[in-house]
Amino acid sequence: MTPWISFLHKISDAADEIALHYFNHKSLGVEIKDNMTPVSAGDLAIETEIRKIIADDHPELSVIGEEYGETVGDSDFKLIIDPIDGTKNF
């Protein structure tokens, strides 16, 4: 289980760096999705970076992301990504 912990830390550290960049930023770049919920440039950047890390380090993993949907891999494990939970409050 230890290798997964360091991998998840790598993902969370990357997400933290991006989120801090956008936090209280004057041009957050918010749009409204078809389901009437907001999505920000930060959401998109975080999910994009997490998917890149997964593709580089563990391409066998399946991923379900709030912004970019599902990618099916060859593993029994699946990561679920909600880049910024509570975008309205962000």
PyMOL commands that set and color helices and strands:
alter all, ss='L'
color gray80, all
select helices_A, chain A and resi 2-22+41-57
alter helices_A, ss='H'
color red, helices_A
select strands_A, chain A and resi 31-32+38-39+62-65+69-71+78-81
alter strands_A, ss='S'
color yellow, strands_A
deselect
rebuild
show_as cartoon
